[in-house]
Amino acid sequence: MILVVPFCIKDCRSALKNIEWSYELEGQLPNTVLLSYDTDVPDELVEQITQVARKAFAKVIQFRYGEWRGKPNWPNPQNYAFQCLCWEIINKHKEEFLFWEPDAIPIRKGWIADIEHSYASCGKPFLGHIVHGVIHSTSMHLNGVAVYPPDLHVYSTHIMLPPDGVAWDVAGAFGGVVPNARHTPLIMNVWEIDQDGNSVTSGGVVPTFPDQATVDKVVDFNAALFHRCKDMSLIDRLRERKAIASKPEPVAAPSKQPATKKRNRRRKASK
């Protein structure tokens, strides 16, 4: 399974931090990672991310596509970027891939191995978090952070060519994505949270993690990836937990044995 890390110039720091965190979690992983970015990203930032990715993964592929020159408003550039990436996979790499956005945070060891195992056994070409009720009350779509087949265009033309103003992952609801997808709890999709830390699709705030209490309330550690955390604060809290867990337990000082009558007699005789 290829891990696709998509980023634009605004996402570079997040992508770098996320890959660094993956390496801190469990060292180098045997996967191939494909860095997908446009010509607007400076070479020096690409090189920084590439160097970290070479530590974290067995193989690194760079894929640079042309800058979007159409309407700049969302979701046009995002739809174009995904389409370019998909054709690169379809025509060249021909392998299933995890679309690992920079705001999707690995939360424990074994995160990608568990996703790979679940995909291999799920019996469906798509695996991810199926979201309910975004388009209308009974709608369903596969959130973008998911595993895709190498020929996803066969299942849905809408995901490749979304209707105007519709994000590519939501557009998958109009085609054959959802019937060919398996929901997995390994990928948490928490779009917003309310004041009590409950997941909501609107009316809340983008998840941020100022303290460990918020982590305990929001994150399910049975999952492998947490999406979404735009400010990357979840990594800071997870680093704190890892540091605490790696500290050795303090060794208790040996207690003094109470003096016995026999030991006291020896002391007197030696004087």
C-alpha positions in Angstrom: 0.0 0.0 0.0 1.3 3.4 -1.0 1.0 6.2 1.5 0.1 9.4 -0.3 1.0 12.7 1.5 -0.6 15.6 -0.4 0.4 19.1 0.5 0.3 22.6 -0.9 2.5 25.5 0.2 0.2 26.1 3.2 0.5 22.5 4.4 4.3 22.0 4.3 4.9 22.5 8.0 2.0 20.2 8.9 3.2 17.5 6.5 6.7 17.7 7.9 5.6 17.5 11.5 3.2 14.6 10.8 5.9 12.5 9.1 8.4 13.3 11.9 5.8 12.1 14.4 5.3 8.8 12.5 9.0 8.2 12.7 9.1 9.0 16.4 6.2 6.5 17.0 7.9 3.4 15.6 10.9 4.2 13.5 11.2 3.5 9.8 8.2 1.8 8.2 8.5 -0.6 5.2 6.0 1.3 3.1 6.4 3.5 0.1 5.4 7.2 0.6 4.4 9.4 -2.4 4.7 13.1 -1.8 2.2 14.9 -3.9 2.5 18.7 -4.4 2.3 21.4 -7.1 4.9 23.6 -8.7 4.0 26.4 -6.3 5.8 24.6 -3.4 9.5 25.8 -3.1 12.2 23.2 -3.7 13.7 23.8 -0.3 10.5 22.9 1.5 10.1 19.8 -0.7 13.7 18.8 0.2 13.0 19.2 3.9 10.0 17.0 3.7 11.7 14.4 1.5 14.7 14.0 3.9 12.4 13.3 6.8 10.3 10.9 4.7 13.4 9.0 3.7 14.0 8.3 7.4 10.5 7.4 8.2 9.7 5.1 5.2 11.5 2.6 3.0 10.9 4.4 -0.2 10.0 8.0 -1.2 8.4 9.0 -4.5 8.1 12.7 -5.5 5.1 13.7 -7.6 5.0 17.3 -8.7 2.0 18.5 -10.8 1.3 21.8 -12.5 -0.2 24.7 -10.4 -3.9 25.1 -10.6 -4.7 28.2 -12.7 -8.5 28.2 -12.6 -10.9 29.6 -10.0 -8.9 29.8 -6.8 -11.9 29.3 -4.4 -12.4 26.0 -2.6 -12.9 23.2 -3.7 -11.5 23.8 -7.2 -7.7 23.5 -6.4 -8.3 20.6 -4.1 -10.4 18.7 -6.7 -7.7 19.3 -9.3 -4.9 18.1 -7.0 -6.7 14.9 -6.3 -7.5 14.2 -9.9 -3.8 14.7 -10.8 -2.7 12.3 -8.1 -5.3 9.7 -9.1 -4.1 9.7 -12.7 -0.5 9.3 -11.5 -1.6 6.2 -9.6 -3.8 4.8 -12.4 -1.2 5.2 -15.1 2.1 4.6 -13.3 2.0 3.0 -9.9 -1.2 0.8 -10.1 -1.3 0.1 -6.4 -3.9 0.8 -3.7 -3.2 3.9 -1.6 -4.0 5.6 1.6 -4.7 9.3 1.1 -2.9 10.6 4.2 -3.7 14.2 4.6 -1.4 16.3 6.8 -4.1 16.9 9.4 -4.7 13.1 9.8 -2.6 12.2 12.8 -1.3 8.7 13.6 -2.2 8.1 17.3 -0.4 4.8 18.1 2.1 2.2 17.0 0.9 -0.2 14.4 -1.3 2.4 12.8 -0.6 1.7 9.1 -0.1 -2.1 9.6 -3.6 -2.3 11.1 -5.1 -0.2 8.3 -3.4 -2.5 5.7 -4.6 -5.6 7.4 -8.2 -4.3 7.6 -8.1 -3.3 3.9 -6.8 -6.7 2.8 -9.6 -8.5 4.6 -12.5 -6.0 4.1 -13.6 -7.4 0.7 -14.2 -3.9 -0.7 -12.1 -1.6 -3.0 -12.6 1.5 -0.6 -11.9 1.6 3.1 -12.4 4.6 5.4 -14.8 6.6 7.5 -18.3 6.8 6.0 -19.9 10.1 6.9 -23.7 10.6 7.2 -25.9 13.6 6.6 -23.6 16.2 4.9 -25.5 16.6 1.6 -28.9 15.9 3.1 -30.2 14.0 6.1 -29.9 10.5 4.7 -26.7 11.1 2.5 -23.5 9.1 2.9 -20.0 9.7 1.6 -16.5 8.4 2.2 -14.3 11.0 3.9 -11.2 11.8 1.9 -8.7 10.3 4.3 -9.3 6.7 3.2 -7.8 3.8 1.2 -8.5 3.8 -2.5 -8.1 1.2 -5.3 -5.6 1.9 -8.1 -8.5 2.1 -10.6 -10.9 4.2 -8.6 -12.1 5.9 -11.8 -13.8 2.6 -12.7 -16.1 2.9 -9.7 -17.0 6.6 -9.9 -16.6 9.4 -12.5 -18.0 11.9 -10.0 -15.0 11.5 -7.7 -12.7 12.3 -10.6 -14.9 15.1 -12.1 -17.0 16.5 -9.3 -19.9 18.8 -10.0 -19.1 22.5 -9.7 -18.7 23.6 -6.1 -18.6 20.0 -4.7 -15.5 18.6 -3.0 -14.2 15.4 -4.6 -14.8 13.1 -1.6 -18.4 14.3 -1.2 -18.9 13.9 -4.9 -18.2 10.2 -4.5 -21.6 10.0 -2.9 -23.1 10.5 -6.4 -21.3 7.6 -7.9 -20.3 4.1 -6.9 -17.9 4.9 -4.0 -20.2 4.2 -1.0 -21.6 0.9 -2.2 -18.1 -0.3 -2.8 -16.7 1.0 0.6 -16.3 -0.5 4.0 -16.5 1.7 7.1 -13.6 1.3 9.5 -13.3 2.6 13.1 -9.5 2.7 12.5 -9.9 6.1 10.8 -11.5 8.6 13.1 -13.2 11.5 11.3 -14.1 14.3 13.8 -14.9 17.3 11.7 -15.9 19.5 14.6 -16.5 19.2 18.3 -19.1 20.9 20.5 -18.4 22.4 23.9 -18.6 18.9 25.5 -16.2 17.3 23.1 -18.8 15.5 21.1 -18.3 15.0 17.3 -20.6 17.2 15.2 -20.8 17.9 11.5 -21.5 21.6 11.9 -22.0 24.2 14.6 -18.8 23.3 16.6 -15.1 24.1 16.3 -12.3 22.3 14.6 -10.7 19.9 17.1 -7.7 21.3 19.0 -6.0 19.8 22.0 -4.8 22.3 24.7 -4.5 19.6 27.4 -4.6 15.8 28.0 -8.1 16.0 29.3 -9.3 17.0 25.8 -7.3 14.1 24.3 -9.0 11.6 26.7 -12.4 13.1 25.9 -12.1 13.2 22.1 -9.6 10.5 20.9 -10.4 6.8 20.7 -7.0 5.0 20.9 -8.5 1.9 19.4 -8.4 3.9 16.1 -5.2 4.3 14.1 -5.6 7.8 12.5 -7.3 10.9 13.9 -8.8 13.3 11.3 -8.8 16.2 11.7 -6.4 18.4 13.7 -5.4 21.5 11.7 -3.2 23.1 14.4 -1.3 19.8 14.9 -1.7 20.2 18.7 -2.6 16.5 19.0 0.9 15.6 18.1 2.2 17.8 21.0 0.0 16.0 23.5 0.9 12.6 22.1 4.6 13.4 22.4 4.0 14.3 26.0 2.3 11.0 26.6 5.1 9.1 24.9 7.7 10.9 27.0 5.9 10.0 30.2 5.5 6.4 29.2 9.2 6.0 28.3 10.4 7.3 31.7 11.8 4.4 33.8 10.1 3.7 37.1 12.0 5.2 40.0 14.0 2.5 41.9 13.1 2.5 45.6 16.1 2.8 48.0 16.8 -0.4 49.9 15.3 -0.3 53.4 17.5 -0.7 56.4 17.0 -4.1 58.1 16.2 -3.8 61.7 19.1 -4.9 64.0 18.7 -8.3 65.5 20.1 -9.5 68.9 22.7 -11.7 67.0 23.9 -8.7 64.9 24.1 -6.5 67.9 26.3 -9.1 69.7 28.7 -9.1 66.7 29.0 -5.4 66.7 29.9 -5.4 70.5 32.5 -8.1 69.9 34.2 -6.2 67.1 34.7 -3.1 69.3 
